[in-house]
Amino acid sequence: MIYGDIHQPEAAGLPAGLLDALRQALALAPEQLSSGRHELAGTACFMNVMHYSTQLPDTKKAELHRQYVDVQVVLSGEEQIFYGAAGSARECEEWHDAEDYQLCQHIDNQQTLTLRAGMFAVFMPGEPHKPGCTMGRESEVKKAVIKVPCEEATG
């Protein structure tokens, strides 16, 4: 997991492919886009823009991916993300190949990250993460999740 600020993304030390995908997504002004999928031109990358209310962590499951790196950008609001190292997901459900995800009940040695508007977090394949968690009170969040195929991540 890597995190940083969208105003200085290079300071996070992202590989070139992830940095390029983040910059291209931000150039589309995701804060002004409607919810849904938006393609990033000239790549196999895409961005899902979403709006939701945070929830209690106990009501949510962690997710894993194999084919894509997740770059999660909070555009407005704030949330906590619970996460763990690769291989720390437990009590996992069936794998959904077509959508590239698996849900899990538990993360061993779970850590917590607080993201506020203008911050991003990067989750590599195999790293369990549970975004959209409340920080004591419900918050409305607008977020962009940039999906970068593993082969394009290093650029």
C-alpha positions as CSV (number, residue, x, y, z in Angstrom):
1,M,0.0,0.0,0.0
2,I,1.2,3.5,-0.9
3,Y,-0.6,6.7,-0.2
4,G,-0.1,10.4,-1.1
5,D,-1.5,13.7,-2.1
6,I,-2.9,14.4,-5.6
7,H,-1.2,17.8,-5.6
8,Q,2.2,16.1,-5.3
9,P,1.7,12.5,-6.6
10,E,5.4,12.1,-7.5
11,A,6.3,12.5,-3.9
12,A,4.7,9.1,-3.2
13,G,7.3,7.3,-5.3
14,L,4.8,5.6,-7.6
15,P,6.1,3.6,-10.5
16,A,5.8,5.4,-13.9
17,G,2.7,3.5,-15.1
18,L,0.7,4.3,-11.9
19,L,1.8,7.9,-11.9
20,D,0.8,8.3,-15.5
21,A,-2.6,6.7,-14.9
22,L,-3.2,8.9,-11.9
23,R,-2.3,12.1,-13.8
24,Q,-4.4,11.1,-16.8
25,A,-7.4,10.4,-14.5
26,L,-7.0,13.7,-12.6
27,A,-6.9,15.6,-16.0
28,L,-10.4,14.4,-16.6
29,A,-11.6,16.4,-13.5
30,P,-13.3,13.3,-11.8
31,E,-14.8,15.6,-9.2
32,Q,-17.1,16.9,-12.0
33,L,-17.8,13.6,-13.6
34,S,-21.0,11.6,-13.1
35,S,-20.8,8.2,-11.3
36,G,-19.8,5.3,-13.4
37,R,-17.0,4.0,-15.5
38,H,-14.8,6.3,-17.5
39,E,-12.1,5.0,-19.9
40,L,-8.6,6.5,-19.9
41,A,-7.6,7.0,-23.5
42,G,-4.8,5.0,-25.1
43,T,-4.6,2.5,-22.2
44,A,-6.4,-0.5,-20.7
45,C,-6.9,1.6,-17.6
46,F,-10.3,2.9,-16.5
47,M,-11.7,4.9,-13.6
48,N,-14.9,4.2,-11.6
49,V,-16.4,7.4,-10.1
50,M,-18.7,6.7,-7.2
51,H,-20.6,8.5,-4.4
52,Y,-21.5,6.7,-1.2
53,S,-22.0,7.0,2.6
54,T,-19.4,5.5,4.8
55,Q,-20.4,2.5,6.9
56,L,-19.3,0.9,10.1
57,P,-16.3,-1.3,9.5
58,D,-18.0,-4.4,11.0
59,T,-20.7,-4.2,8.3
60,K,-18.2,-4.3,5.4
61,K,-15.9,-7.0,3.8
62,A,-12.4,-6.6,2.5
63,E,-11.7,-6.9,-1.2
64,L,-8.8,-8.4,-3.1
65,H,-7.8,-8.1,-6.8
66,R,-5.4,-10.1,-9.0
67,Q,-5.3,-8.4,-12.4
68,Y,-5.6,-4.7,-11.4
69,V,-3.8,-2.2,-9.1
70,D,-6.4,0.0,-7.4
71,V,-5.6,3.7,-7.1
72,Q,-8.3,5.1,-4.8
73,V,-8.7,8.9,-4.8
74,V,-11.0,10.7,-2.4
75,L,-12.5,13.7,-4.2
76,S,-14.8,14.9,-1.3
77,G,-15.5,13.7,2.2
78,E,-13.3,11.4,4.3
79,E,-13.1,7.7,5.1
80,Q,-11.1,5.1,6.8
81,I,-9.6,2.2,4.9
82,F,-8.7,-1.0,6.7
83,Y,-5.9,-2.9,4.9
84,G,-3.3,-5.5,5.3
85,A,-0.2,-7.0,3.6
86,A,-0.5,-9.4,0.7
87,G,-1.5,-12.8,2.0
88,S,-3.2,-11.5,5.1
89,A,-6.8,-12.0,3.9
90,R,-8.8,-14.7,5.8
91,E,-12.2,-16.3,5.5
92,C,-12.5,-15.5,1.8
93,E,-15.5,-16.1,-0.5
94,E,-15.4,-17.4,-4.0
95,W,-13.2,-15.6,-6.6
96,H,-15.0,-13.5,-9.3
97,D,-12.7,-13.7,-12.3
98,A,-14.7,-11.6,-14.7
99,E,-14.8,-8.7,-12.3
100,D,-11.4,-9.3,-10.7
101,Y,-12.4,-9.4,-7.0
102,Q,-12.8,-11.6,-4.0
103,L,-14.4,-10.6,-0.7
104,C,-13.0,-11.6,2.7
105,Q,-14.3,-11.4,6.3
106,H,-11.0,-10.8,8.1
107,I,-7.5,-9.2,7.6
108,D,-4.7,-10.4,9.8
109,N,-2.7,-7.6,11.5
110,Q,-5.1,-5.1,10.1
111,Q,-3.9,-1.5,9.7
112,T,-6.0,1.7,9.2
113,L,-5.5,4.7,6.9
114,T,-7.6,7.9,6.9
115,L,-8.1,9.4,3.5
116,R,-9.5,13.0,3.1
117,A,-10.3,14.9,0.0
118,G,-7.2,15.2,-2.2
119,M,-5.5,12.1,-0.9
120,F,-5.0,8.7,-2.7
121,A,-4.1,5.2,-1.7
122,V,-2.7,2.5,-4.0
123,F,-3.4,-1.2,-3.3
124,M,-1.4,-3.8,-5.2
125,P,-2.9,-7.2,-6.2
126,G,-3.3,-9.5,-3.2
127,E,-3.4,-6.6,-0.7
128,P,-6.8,-6.8,1.1
129,H,-8.5,-3.5,1.6
130,K,-11.8,-2.4,3.1
131,P,-12.6,1.2,2.0
132,G,-15.6,3.3,2.8
133,C,-15.5,2.9,6.6
134,T,-16.9,5.6,8.9
135,M,-14.7,7.5,11.3
136,G,-17.2,7.6,14.1
137,R,-19.8,9.4,12.1
138,E,-21.2,8.8,8.7
139,S,-19.6,10.8,5.9
140,E,-20.6,11.3,2.2
141,V,-17.7,10.5,0.0
142,K,-17.1,11.0,-3.7
143,K,-14.3,8.9,-4.9
144,A,-12.5,7.8,-8.1
145,V,-11.0,4.3,-8.3
146,I,-8.5,4.0,-11.1
147,K,-8.0,0.4,-12.2
148,V,-4.5,-0.1,-13.7
149,P,-3.7,-3.5,-15.2
150,C,-0.6,-5.1,-13.6
151,E,1.3,-5.1,-16.9
152,E,0.8,-1.3,-17.2
153,A,1.5,-0.4,-13.6
154,T,5.3,-0.1,-13.9
155,G,5.2,1.7,-17.2
